Amino acid sequence: MIKLFNDYSKTNLLVRIKSKMENTNIYYKYTELYNWWFNPVNKRCWFDSTDSDDLEISNKFGDLLEPDFIEFTQENIEKLDFTQSIGYILVHDQVVRH
């Protein structure tokens, strides 16, 4: 029998699967926005975004504006941690502008 995976590739595959599963949590997307927005490289987008910046922001985070992305209920909002809460605010204060 041919060995298809060495130990490293098995571990790497499991790490990627676990990461993908964790990222399917809808709240993760707010953390992703928070991290992207406050990355020093992206600070220029705060007051001087270009058309390509606007396109990038829309492509990466525009789905957060979909009405069905998260139902706006007290219970759902209380599930957000600090960075997710800031991400939620960024969606409705900044992403809508791009």
N, C-alpha and C positions, 0 to 999 in steps of 0.2 A: 504494500500500500504506500502511496506517495504521501509524504507529509506536506500538507498545503500551507500550514502556518507555523512559523517558529514561535517561541514563547513571546518575543517582543511584539510581533504582529498581532497575536491573540490579545495581549494586554492592551495594545494600542486600539484595537477594534472595540474592546469592552469599554475603554475610556471614552471613545467617540460615541458609542451607543448610549452610555450613561449621560454624557453631556447633552446629547440630542434629546433624551427623555426629560432631563431637567429643564431644558430650554423650551419645552412644549408648554410649560406652565405659563399661562397668559400674563401673569404678573412680572415674569422675567423681562418681558419686552420693555416695561417701564424702567427697570434697572439698566437695561441696555441703552435706552435713551439718555438716562441720567449720566452714565459713564461716557457716552459719546459727547454729550453737550458740554460737560465740564472738563473734557480732555483739552489741555492747553492748545493743541494743534487746531481745535475747532472753535476757539474763542473768537476768531475773526467773524464767525457767522452771527455773533450776537448783535453787532451793529452795522456790519458791512458785508452782508452775504452777497455772493454773486449768483447769477442764474444757475450755474453748475452746482453751487452749494444748495440752492433751493431744490433743485432736482434730486440731489443726493438725500436731503432730509425727507423729501416727499416719498422717495422710493423706499427708504429704510423704515420710516415711521408713520407714513400716511395711513397705514391700516389701523393704527391706534385711534384714528378719528371715526372709524366705522361705528355706527350706533350699536352694533351687536358685539363689539369687541369685549366690552365688559359692561354688564348691567350696572347702572349707577344706583346702588343701594347702600344703605348704611353698613350692612353686613359685609359687602364686598370691599368697600372703602376701608373698613377697619382691618382687613386682611393685609393691607399694604404696609411694608416696612418703610423706614425713612426715605431711602433712595427711590423706592417705587412711588411713594407719595409725591416726591419732587418731580419724578418723571411724569406722573399723572398731571401735575400742574403745568409742566412744560408742554405737554400735548395740547392742552386747551389754551395756553397763553402764547406759545411760540410756534409750534408745528403748524397751527392753522394759518400762520402768516406766510408760510412757505408753500 
